[in-house]
Amino acid sequence: MGHARGRVGVAHLAPGRYVIYRINALDQFFAGEFSPIALAFEVRPGRTTYLGNFRILGIFGKGALGRIRAWRLATSDQSARDLPLLRAKAPDLGEVDVAVPPALLLSRAPPKWDSPGGTR
């Protein structure tokens, strides 16, 4: 995990209930879209909602090739690491609600792939 890289980001949303329906993954080797999914969360007035650290993991099958058989969204509370980074970008975060969704099986089939150059 020492080589893991990622981004922390802030989206300014009005108070209300929201659902994430799609996740796009991108690294130097591939880009993939995982949908449909349903990760519900709520933004309360005057507060910030922290959704956690998201990682997409391949679940490998048995056999000589060890192909990926499914995909899983692993979630974790990394607020001790992430919130200071977020506050540096957006000092107006205010009080934070931690609302990390449970892990989720994304797909039993390959996602819709793109190469980072944009070809399918």
Biotite code that builds the C-alpha atoms (Angstrom):
import biotite.structure as struc

atoms = struc.array([
    struc.Atom([0.000, 0.000, 0.000], chain_id="A", res_id=1, res_name="MET", atom_name="CA", element="C"),
    struc.Atom([2.979, 2.312, 0.336], chain_id="A", res_id=2, res_name="GLY", atom_name="CA", element="C"),
    struc.Atom([2.855, 3.001, -3.409], chain_id="A", res_id=3, res_name="HIS", atom_name="CA", element="C"),
    struc.Atom([-0.881, 3.712, -3.602], chain_id="A", res_id=4, res_name="ALA", atom_name="CA", element="C"),
    struc.Atom([-1.816, 7.028, -5.157], chain_id="A", res_id=5, res_name="ARG", atom_name="CA", element="C"),
    struc.Atom([-5.097, 8.822, -5.279], chain_id="A", res_id=6, res_name="GLY", atom_name="CA", element="C"),
    struc.Atom([-6.860, 12.132, -5.078], chain_id="A", res_id=7, res_name="ARG", atom_name="CA", element="C"),
    struc.Atom([-8.913, 13.879, -2.480], chain_id="A", res_id=8, res_name="VAL", atom_name="CA", element="C"),
    struc.Atom([-11.594, 16.149, -3.768], chain_id="A", res_id=9, res_name="GLY", atom_name="CA", element="C"),
    struc.Atom([-14.389, 18.434, -2.690], chain_id="A", res_id=10, res_name="VAL", atom_name="CA", element="C"),
    struc.Atom([-17.720, 18.821, -4.464], chain_id="A", res_id=11, res_name="ALA", atom_name="CA", element="C"),
    struc.Atom([-19.931, 21.649, -3.224], chain_id="A", res_id=12, res_name="HIS", atom_name="CA", element="C"),
    struc.Atom([-23.473, 20.246, -3.110], chain_id="A", res_id=13, res_name="LEU", atom_name="CA", element="C"),
    struc.Atom([-26.677, 21.734, -1.790], chain_id="A", res_id=14, res_name="ALA", atom_name="CA", element="C"),
    struc.Atom([-28.166, 20.002, 1.259], chain_id="A", res_id=15, res_name="PRO", atom_name="CA", element="C"),
    struc.Atom([-30.139, 16.937, 0.276], chain_id="A", res_id=16, res_name="GLY", atom_name="CA", element="C"),
    struc.Atom([-29.990, 13.238, -0.510], chain_id="A", res_id=17, res_name="ARG", atom_name="CA", element="C"),
    struc.Atom([-27.795, 11.987, -3.328], chain_id="A", res_id=18, res_name="TYR", atom_name="CA", element="C"),
    struc.Atom([-26.985, 8.715, -5.062], chain_id="A", res_id=19, res_name="VAL", atom_name="CA", element="C"),
    struc.Atom([-23.768, 7.857, -6.906], chain_id="A", res_id=20, res_name="ILE", atom_name="CA", element="C"),
    struc.Atom([-24.830, 5.818, -9.957], chain_id="A", res_id=21, res_name="TYR", atom_name="CA", element="C"),
    struc.Atom([-21.489, 5.410, -11.737], chain_id="A", res_id=22, res_name="ARG", atom_name="CA", element="C"),
    struc.Atom([-17.802, 5.236, -10.856], chain_id="A", res_id=23, res_name="ILE", atom_name="CA", element="C"),
    struc.Atom([-15.022, 5.819, -13.362], chain_id="A", res_id=24, res_name="ASN", atom_name="CA", element="C"),
    struc.Atom([-11.590, 4.359, -12.667], chain_id="A", res_id=25, res_name="ALA", atom_name="CA", element="C"),
    struc.Atom([-8.423, 5.576, -14.339], chain_id="A", res_id=26, res_name="LEU", atom_name="CA", element="C"),
    struc.Atom([-4.768, 4.703, -13.960], chain_id="A", res_id=27, res_name="ASP", atom_name="CA", element="C"),
    struc.Atom([-1.804, 4.441, -16.284], chain_id="A", res_id=28, res_name="GLN", atom_name="CA", element="C"),
    struc.Atom([-2.964, 1.052, -17.622], chain_id="A", res_id=29, res_name="PHE", atom_name="CA", element="C"),
    struc.Atom([-6.730, 1.300, -18.062], chain_id="A", res_id=30, res_name="PHE", atom_name="CA", element="C"),
    struc.Atom([-9.889, 3.310, -17.667], chain_id="A", res_id=31, res_name="ALA", atom_name="CA", element="C"),
    struc.Atom([-13.142, 1.640, -16.745], chain_id="A", res_id=32, res_name="GLY", atom_name="CA", element="C"),
    struc.Atom([-16.704, 2.621, -15.949], chain_id="A", res_id=33, res_name="GLU", atom_name="CA", element="C"),
    struc.Atom([-18.716, 0.719, -13.371], chain_id="A", res_id=34, res_name="PHE", atom_name="CA", element="C"),
    struc.Atom([-22.469, 1.217, -13.570], chain_id="A", res_id=35, res_name="SER", atom_name="CA", element="C"),
    struc.Atom([-25.185, 0.912, -12.530], chain_id="A", res_id=36, res_name="PRO", atom_name="CA", element="C"),
    struc.Atom([-24.468, 1.158, -8.833], chain_id="A", res_id=37, res_name="ILE", atom_name="CA", element="C"),
    struc.Atom([-26.310, 2.922, -6.012], chain_id="A", res_id=38, res_name="ALA", atom_name="CA", element="C"),
    struc.Atom([-24.332, 4.557, -3.198], chain_id="A", res_id=39, res_name="LEU", atom_name="CA", element="C"),
    struc.Atom([-26.701, 6.796, -1.258], chain_id="A", res_id=40, res_name="ALA", atom_name="CA", element="C"),
    struc.Atom([-25.576, 9.622, 1.020], chain_id="A", res_id=41, res_name="PHE", atom_name="CA", element="C"),
    struc.Atom([-26.934, 12.808, 2.547], chain_id="A", res_id=42, res_name="GLU", atom_name="CA", element="C"),
    struc.Atom([-25.532, 16.312, 2.816], chain_id="A", res_id=43, res_name="VAL", atom_name="CA", element="C"),
    struc.Atom([-26.877, 18.185, 5.849], chain_id="A", res_id=44, res_name="ARG", atom_name="CA", element="C"),
    struc.Atom([-27.136, 21.996, 5.983], chain_id="A", res_id=45, res_name="PRO", atom_name="CA", element="C"),
    struc.Atom([-23.901, 23.669, 7.088], chain_id="A", res_id=46, res_name="GLY", atom_name="CA", element="C"),
    struc.Atom([-21.980, 20.384, 7.217], chain_id="A", res_id=47, res_name="ARG", atom_name="CA", element="C"),
    struc.Atom([-19.582, 18.388, 5.063], chain_id="A", res_id=48, res_name="THR", atom_name="CA", element="C"),
    struc.Atom([-20.120, 14.717, 4.252], chain_id="A", res_id=49, res_name="THR", atom_name="CA", element="C"),
    struc.Atom([-16.976, 12.577, 3.967], chain_id="A", res_id=50, res_name="TYR", atom_name="CA", element="C"),
    struc.Atom([-17.561, 9.428, 1.883], chain_id="A", res_id=51, res_name="LEU", atom_name="CA", element="C"),
    struc.Atom([-14.216, 7.771, 2.540], chain_id="A", res_id=52, res_name="GLY", atom_name="CA", element="C"),
    struc.Atom([-11.497, 6.124, 0.513], chain_id="A", res_id=53, res_name="ASN", atom_name="CA", element="C"),
    struc.Atom([-12.657, 4.158, -2.540], chain_id="A", res_id=54, res_name="PHE", atom_name="CA", element="C"),
    struc.Atom([-10.544, 1.418, -4.144], chain_id="A", res_id=55, res_name="ARG", atom_name="CA", element="C"),
    struc.Atom([-11.557, -0.823, -7.035], chain_id="A", res_id=56, res_name="ILE", atom_name="CA", element="C"),
    struc.Atom([-10.187, -4.334, -6.680], chain_id="A", res_id=57, res_name="LEU", atom_name="CA", element="C"),
    struc.Atom([-10.226, -7.228, -9.120], chain_id="A", res_id=58, res_name="GLY", atom_name="CA", element="C"),
    struc.Atom([-11.403, -10.575, -7.781], chain_id="A", res_id=59, res_name="ILE", atom_name="CA", element="C"),
    struc.Atom([-9.313, -13.207, -9.507], chain_id="A", res_id=60, res_name="PHE", atom_name="CA", element="C"),
    struc.Atom([-10.595, -16.627, -10.518], chain_id="A", res_id=61, res_name="GLY", atom_name="CA", element="C"),
    struc.Atom([-8.802, -19.934, -10.368], chain_id="A", res_id=62, res_name="LYS", atom_name="CA", element="C"),
    struc.Atom([-6.861, -21.352, -13.268], chain_id="A", res_id=63, res_name="GLY", atom_name="CA", element="C"),
    struc.Atom([-3.642, -20.811, -15.136], chain_id="A", res_id=64, res_name="ALA", atom_name="CA", element="C"),
    struc.Atom([-4.534, -17.349, -16.363], chain_id="A", res_id=65, res_name="LEU", atom_name="CA", element="C"),
    struc.Atom([-6.038, -16.135, -13.100], chain_id="A", res_id=66, res_name="GLY", atom_name="CA", element="C"),
    struc.Atom([-8.402, -13.805, -14.914], chain_id="A", res_id=67, res_name="ARG", atom_name="CA", element="C"),
    struc.Atom([-10.419, -11.240, -13.043], chain_id="A", res_id=68, res_name="ILE", atom_name="CA", element="C"),
    struc.Atom([-13.890, -12.714, -12.475], chain_id="A", res_id=69, res_name="ARG", atom_name="CA", element="C"),
    struc.Atom([-15.525, -9.764, -10.728], chain_id="A", res_id=70, res_name="ALA", atom_name="CA", element="C"),
    struc.Atom([-14.840, -6.297, -9.366], chain_id="A", res_id=71, res_name="TRP", atom_name="CA", element="C"),
    struc.Atom([-15.299, -4.963, -5.858], chain_id="A", res_id=72, res_name="ARG", atom_name="CA", element="C"),
    struc.Atom([-15.464, -1.431, -4.517], chain_id="A", res_id=73, res_name="LEU", atom_name="CA", element="C"),
    struc.Atom([-13.558, -1.456, -1.226], chain_id="A", res_id=74, res_name="ALA", atom_name="CA", element="C"),
    struc.Atom([-14.368, 1.479, 1.037], chain_id="A", res_id=75, res_name="THR", atom_name="CA", element="C"),
    struc.Atom([-12.608, 2.649, 4.184], chain_id="A", res_id=76, res_name="SER", atom_name="CA", element="C"),
    struc.Atom([-12.601, 5.558, 6.600], chain_id="A", res_id=77, res_name="ASP", atom_name="CA", element="C"),
    struc.Atom([-9.361, 7.447, 5.967], chain_id="A", res_id=78, res_name="GLN", atom_name="CA", element="C"),
    struc.Atom([-10.650, 10.716, 7.411], chain_id="A", res_id=79, res_name="SER", atom_name="CA", element="C"),
    struc.Atom([-7.604, 11.145, 9.691], chain_id="A", res_id=80, res_name="ALA", atom_name="CA", element="C"),
    struc.Atom([-5.446, 11.191, 6.552], chain_id="A", res_id=81, res_name="ARG", atom_name="CA", element="C"),
    struc.Atom([-7.838, 12.876, 4.112], chain_id="A", res_id=82, res_name="ASP", atom_name="CA", element="C"),
    struc.Atom([-9.500, 15.688, 6.063], chain_id="A", res_id=83, res_name="LEU", atom_name="CA", element="C"),
    struc.Atom([-6.305, 17.702, 6.669], chain_id="A", res_id=84, res_name="PRO", atom_name="CA", element="C"),
    struc.Atom([-5.607, 17.478, 2.916], chain_id="A", res_id=85, res_name="LEU", atom_name="CA", element="C"),
    struc.Atom([-9.171, 18.561, 2.130], chain_id="A", res_id=86, res_name="LEU", atom_name="CA", element="C"),
    struc.Atom([-9.022, 21.455, 4.599], chain_id="A", res_id=87, res_name="ARG", atom_name="CA", element="C"),
    struc.Atom([-5.879, 22.710, 2.850], chain_id="A", res_id=88, res_name="ALA", atom_name="CA", element="C"),
    struc.Atom([-7.874, 22.858, -0.408], chain_id="A", res_id=89, res_name="LYS", atom_name="CA", element="C"),
    struc.Atom([-11.129, 24.099, 1.121], chain_id="A", res_id=90, res_name="ALA", atom_name="CA", element="C"),
    struc.Atom([-10.703, 25.688, 4.563], chain_id="A", res_id=91, res_name="PRO", atom_name="CA", element="C"),
    struc.Atom([-14.478, 26.309, 4.782], chain_id="A", res_id=92, res_name="ASP", atom_name="CA", element="C"),
    struc.Atom([-15.377, 22.606, 5.239], chain_id="A", res_id=93, res_name="LEU", atom_name="CA", element="C"),
    struc.Atom([-16.862, 23.115, 8.705], chain_id="A", res_id=94, res_name="GLY", atom_name="CA", element="C"),
    struc.Atom([-18.137, 20.168, 10.735], chain_id="A", res_id=95, res_name="GLU", atom_name="CA", element="C"),
    struc.Atom([-17.799, 16.782, 9.039], chain_id="A", res_id=96, res_name="VAL", atom_name="CA", element="C"),
    struc.Atom([-20.177, 13.811, 8.951], chain_id="A", res_id=97, res_name="ASP", atom_name="CA", element="C"),
    struc.Atom([-18.349, 10.555, 8.168], chain_id="A", res_id=98, res_name="VAL", atom_name="CA", element="C"),
    struc.Atom([-20.638, 8.434, 5.966], chain_id="A", res_id=99, res_name="ALA", atom_name="CA", element="C"),
    struc.Atom([-18.491, 5.680, 4.453], chain_id="A", res_id=100, res_name="VAL", atom_name="CA", element="C"),
    struc.Atom([-20.695, 3.310, 2.403], chain_id="A", res_id=101, res_name="PRO", atom_name="CA", element="C"),
    struc.Atom([-20.247, -0.461, 2.687], chain_id="A", res_id=102, res_name="PRO", atom_name="CA", element="C"),
    struc.Atom([-18.077, -2.386, 0.230], chain_id="A", res_id=103, res_name="ALA", atom_name="CA", element="C"),
    struc.Atom([-19.906, -3.282, -2.952], chain_id="A", res_id=104, res_name="LEU", atom_name="CA", element="C"),
    struc.Atom([-19.639, -5.968, -5.619], chain_id="A", res_id=105, res_name="LEU", atom_name="CA", element="C"),
    struc.Atom([-19.480, -3.881, -8.784], chain_id="A", res_id=106, res_name="LEU", atom_name="CA", element="C"),
    struc.Atom([-19.709, -6.414, -11.557], chain_id="A", res_id=107, res_name="SER", atom_name="CA", element="C"),
    struc.Atom([-19.296, -10.045, -12.457], chain_id="A", res_id=108, res_name="ARG", atom_name="CA", element="C"),
    struc.Atom([-18.357, -9.014, -15.976], chain_id="A", res_id=109, res_name="ALA", atom_name="CA", element="C"),
    struc.Atom([-15.603, -6.761, -17.275], chain_id="A", res_id=110, res_name="PRO", atom_name="CA", element="C"),
    struc.Atom([-16.393, -3.054, -17.043], chain_id="A", res_id=111, res_name="PRO", atom_name="CA", element="C"),
    struc.Atom([-16.692, -0.835, -20.080], chain_id="A", res_id=112, res_name="LYS", atom_name="CA", element="C"),
    struc.Atom([-13.006, -0.322, -20.902], chain_id="A", res_id=113, res_name="TRP", atom_name="CA", element="C"),
    struc.Atom([-11.208, 2.568, -22.482], chain_id="A", res_id=114, res_name="ASP", atom_name="CA", element="C"),
    struc.Atom([-7.490, 2.924, -22.839], chain_id="A", res_id=115, res_name="SER", atom_name="CA", element="C"),
    struc.Atom([-6.111, 6.133, -21.323], chain_id="A", res_id=116, res_name="PRO", atom_name="CA", element="C"),
    struc.Atom([-5.623, 7.312, -24.916], chain_id="A", res_id=117, res_name="GLY", atom_name="CA", element="C"),
    struc.Atom([-9.376, 7.083, -25.510], chain_id="A", res_id=118, res_name="GLY", atom_name="CA", element="C"),
    struc.Atom([-9.733, 3.990, -27.728], chain_id="A", res_id=119, res_name="THR", atom_name="CA", element="C"),
    struc.Atom([-11.991, 1.049, -26.921], chain_id="A", res_id=120, res_name="ARG", atom_name="CA", element="C"),
])
